[in-house]
Amino acid sequence: MSPLLDWKDFENRHSGERCFILGNAPNLIEEELSLLKGQIVFITNRGYMAKEHGLDHYDYHVVCDLLVYNDFHEEFKQQQEGTRVYPLWFKNLPAYQGENFLPVNYKVAVGEPYGAQKNGTSVLNHWPENFKKGWGKAGNAVLNATLVAYFMGFKEIYLLGVEMRYRKGETHFYKNTSKREDQVPDGHRSKGIEYIDHYTKQLTSRNIKWCNLSRGFPFKKNMLCDTLSNIIKTPE
């Protein structure tokens, strides 16, 4: 049996619905994550650790970073919840151990420098036509997850725990980060910030609401913003 899941089972599966994509910024655990119970939730990278801070569940687990996968593949394999979404070429990595996943044709190839393109261009230059054809460099894990959600048919896509900047010694909501993450300088901006205007334009033109709910997001002029409590009302 092939470990690769068939995109036909996921295409427009969530037509007209809403979802929440969780980043891993420190501000994630300032949110009332229990409000996401019953919602459709994407996590990225090691986002399953948010279950220690009130997250009830997740439905999709997106990892597109070669370095992150190599660092934490043993942890990823142990996760029993949700559908994994990886680049197709992860199956050729020495670290890959046969776990099932939905393959993304993400154009960063094994053996090339990290971030290099192969047979594709940046999403900034070419908005992807369909899921199976894939896309080039997309900015960061949350922006890759946004594209997956877009092709699944979601009409409202909310971001949570997304700052797109880094604090020295506090890059993620969890503490046991890799040495590479510990070396990120204070105030470093994610390359994803360069993609926000383009994503907003493309998604808005398709009548898709794309909104950042993260507390402390420093680039509020760049995209639609709101709060989790406004989107999901706390029961009185």
C-alpha positions, 0 to 999 in steps of 0.5 A: 500500500502506498504511503502517499494519499490521493489528492482527489480525496481532499480537493475542495473537501472543505468547500465554503468552510473556515479553518485556523492555521497555527504558527509557532510564535510565542504569542500562540499560548497567549490565545484561548486555544480551547475556543478551537474545539470543533473547528478545522485546525492546521498545525505547522512543524512542531505545532502539536506541542500546543496540545500542552497549552489548551489545543484540543485537536488538529486536523492537518499537519504541514511540514515543508522545511527540509531542515525541520523534518531532518531535526524532528522526523522521529517526533513527527512519525510518532504523532497519531493525529491528523493528516500529514502534508509534506512535499513529495520529495520527503519520501526520498529523504534518508530520514523518511520512515514510511509514514502516510502523507498527502504529497505537495509538489513543492519545488525545493529539491533534495540535493539542492541548496535550501530554498532553491527552485526546480521547475517552478517559480516563487509564488510571488511570481506565479500564483499556483494553478492547482494543487497537483502542479504545485508551487515554488517558494511560498514564504514560510510554513504558514504560507504553505499551509495557506495554499493547501487550505486554499486548494481544499476549498476553504473560504475563510482562512485564519492565522494564529500564533503568527508574528513573522519576526523573531525574539532572541531566545524566544523564537517559538512557544515551546522552549526546546528548540534546535541550535539553528533556531536559537541562533536567530538574531533578535528582531529578525523578520521572516521572509514571509512578510514579503509575501503578505501583500501578494497573498492578500491580493490573490485570495481577496480576488477569489473572495477568500477571507485571509485574516491574522488573529495573532496577538502582537502581530507587528505588521497589521497594515499589511493584512486583515487582522482581528482577534480569535474572540471576535471570530469565535464568541466565548460562551456566556 
